[in-house]
Amino acid sequence: MAATTDGTGEHSGPSAPAPPPSAASPSPASPPARRPGPVATAVSVLGELLITAGLVLGLFVVYSLWWTNVVADRHADAQADKVRDQWEHQDTGPGALDTRDGIGFLHVPAMSNGEVLVEKGTTSKVLNEGVAGYYTDPVRATLPMTGKPGNFSLAAHRDGHGAKFHNIDKLDEGDPIVFETRDDWYVYKVFAILPETSKYNVKVLGRVPKESGRTKAGHYITLTTCTPVYTSRYRYVVWGELVRVQKVDAERTPPQELR
């Protein structure tokens, strides 16, 4: 057999035959897979259930604290537009009468919540629509448009469903609370705050709210909502007293407290 040269020009001999493959030694049989015991299986199932529950809970929180606000605000805005349209085009309306559409708008600068439509009732059906409601039960609110002494008592959600009273704890004594109707601006000033009381304490809604420190009839406003935040265990209460009534002009110029 002729010799060959490699790439360097040097001669190389014929290649040696490869050694015969050795017989592979048989590998020992793999032991059977060990099945998890009942405890391990239970822990695994529990873990999966907890993860699923966490996801469901997270979605519920998003729904409760975000999506319900979006839906409620949309409804409240549409209803507010309807009320203002009635005020502009009808001889009578929510400014003078108690109607199902809304009786006016609450403005509380310290809460930074814009205008809040006020409707009749404090049931979940009413408040879930992103509005404030005036009490009809167990104590009936005295509407300021009547001119009679009494307590214009209101409620709204603090979290979810518009959360119109979320920042109620930002109110201090002396802060203004303004209620707007078709014909008048009712300007109140905060004079007392009750950070926590039983949700069954209806005395705070009385015609003369004695827990506020007042003992004589007057023109009061009361704001109530749940506390602590994200719970409904107790009630947070703010009282105000009417300091003046300002007629609405053609431009609906707001009182100086709102400028």
N, C-alpha and C positions, 0 to 999 in steps of 0.2 A: 504494500500500500504506500502510495507516495506521501512523502511528508508535506505538510502545509506550513505556510508562514503566517504568523499573526500580524497584527497591525503594525508591529515594530520592525518587521522584516526578519525576525528570528524564527528559526525552525522549531516546530513543536511536533511531538510525536503523536501517534494515534491515541484517541481517548480510551481510558480504561473502561471496561464494561462495568455498568452500574451493578452494585451488589443486589442480589435478589431480595425482594421485600420480605421483611421478617413477619412472621405471623402475628397478627395483633392479639395481644393477650385479652381475654374476655374481661369487660368491666363488670364490677359487682352490681347487682340489681339495685336501683334506687329505692329507698324506703317509701312506702305509701305516704301521701300528703296527710298531715295531721289536721283533723277537723277541729275548728274552734269549739271550745266548751260552751255550755249554756250561759255562763257568766259573760264570756267575751261576746257572744252573740247578743245578749241583752244590752250590754254596754254600747255595741255598735248601733243597734236599732234605736236606743235612747238618744245617741248622738245625732243620728239623722233626724229624729223627731224634733230635737231641740233646734237644729239648724232650720228646719222647715218652719217651726213656730217663730223663730227669730225673724225670718223673712216676712211671714204673715204679719207679725207685730209691727215691723218696720213699715210695711205698706199701709197698715192701719193708721199709724202715726202720720205718715205723709198725707193720707186722705183726710184725717181729722184736723190737722193743723195747717194744711196748705190748700188742698183741693176744695174743702168746704168753704174756705174764705173766698176763693175764686168764684165759685158758683153763687154764694150769697151776695158778694159785691156786684156781680152782674145783675142780679135780680133787683137789688136795692137801687142801683143807678137807673135802671129802666123805670122803676116805680117812682123815683124822684123826678125824673123827666116828665112823667105823666102828671104828677101833682103840680109841678110848676106850669105845665101847659094848661091845666085846669084853672089855676090862679090867673093866668093871662087872658083866657078866653071866656070865662064864665062869670056871671054876676054873683053867684054864690059858690062856695067851695070849701076846701079844707081849712082855709084861714078863718072861717066863721063857724063852720059846722064840723061835727064829728062824723067822718066818713071812713069807709073801709080802705080808701087809698092812702090815707095819711093826713095828719092834722098840721104838720109843720116840720121844722128842722132844728135839731139841737147843734149848737156850736160851742165846743169847749177847747179853747186854744191850748191849754196845758196838756191835753191828751193827744194833740196833734193828729186828730182823726178826721179832719175835714168836717163836712156837714153830715149829720146822721138823721135819716128820716124817722119820724115818730109815728107809730101806728097804734091801734087799739089792741090791748091784751098783752100778756106776758107768757103765753104758752110757748112750748118749743116750736110749734108750727109757725108762730109769728116771728119769734126771735131768730130762728134758723134762717130767715130770709135776709139777714144782714141789717136789721133795723133795731131801734130801741122801741120798747112798748110801754104804754102807761097801764098801771094796775087797774083792773076791774074787780079783782078778787084776791085775797079776802077783804082788802080795803080798797074802796074805789077812789081813784085819784081825782082831785079837783082841777079841771082844766083851766088854765089862766085866762082863756078867752071869755069865761063866764064873768070874770071880775069879782068873784066871790072869794073870801078868805078860805084857805085850805092848803093842801099839800099836793103838788104836782109830782107824783112819785113814778119813777121810771126804772126799767131794768133793761140790760143788754148783756150779750155774751162777752166774756173776757178772753176766751180762746176758741178758735174755730168759728165757723159760721159768721164771718165778718169781724169778730172780735172788736166790736165798736167801743167797749169799755176796757180794753186791754191795759191802757196806761192810766187807769183811774187813780193809782197810787202816786201819780205825779202831781195831783191837785193839792194845793195848799190853801190855807185860810186866806181870804181876800181875792182869790182867783175868780175871774168872771165865768159864768155859765149863761149863754144867751139862747133863748128859744125864739125862732122866727116863724111867724104865721103870715098869711097873705096880707094882713093889714098892719101888723105891729111887730116890734122887736121887744121881747121881755128880757130885761137884763137883771140877772141874779148875781150875788156875791157869796162865795163859800164862807160859811161861818163855823162849821163843825165837821169833824171826820171821825168815823168809827171804823178802825181797821179790821175788826173781826167781831162778828156776833153770830148767833145761831141762825140758821136758815129758816127757822120757825118763828123768829122774833118779828112779829107783824107790827109791834109798837112803833118801830122806826118809820112806818108808813102812815102813822096817825095824822089826823087833821092838824093836830098840834103835836109835833114829834118831840115829846118831853125828854127823850134820851139825848137830844141835841142840845139841851139846856134851855130851850124855849118853853114858856109856860102859858103864853097868850096866843090867841088866834092871829094869824098873819098870812102872808102870801109866800109859801115855801116851795122849794123844789128838792126832791130827793133822788139821788142816783144810787142804784144798787147793782151789785154783780158778785160773782163767785170769788172766793179766796180760800187758800193760797192759789197761785197761778197753776193752771192745769188740773185743778181739782174743783169740786163743788161742795166741799165739806162745810164751809162757813160763808158768810156774806160780808162784803165790804160796803160801807155806806158813807155817802157824802151829802151834806145838807147845805142848801143855799137859801138866801132870802132875797126877795124882789126889791130892787133899789130904784127902778124906774121903768116906764114903758115909753117906747119911742115909736112914733108913727112911721110907717114905710112911705118913702117918697117915690116919685116916678122912676128914679134910677135905682131904687132899692139899695141906697147907700147904707152900708152896715154901720152899727154903732162904733164909737171910737175904740171900744174894747176888742174889736175884731180887726182893727187896721194895723 
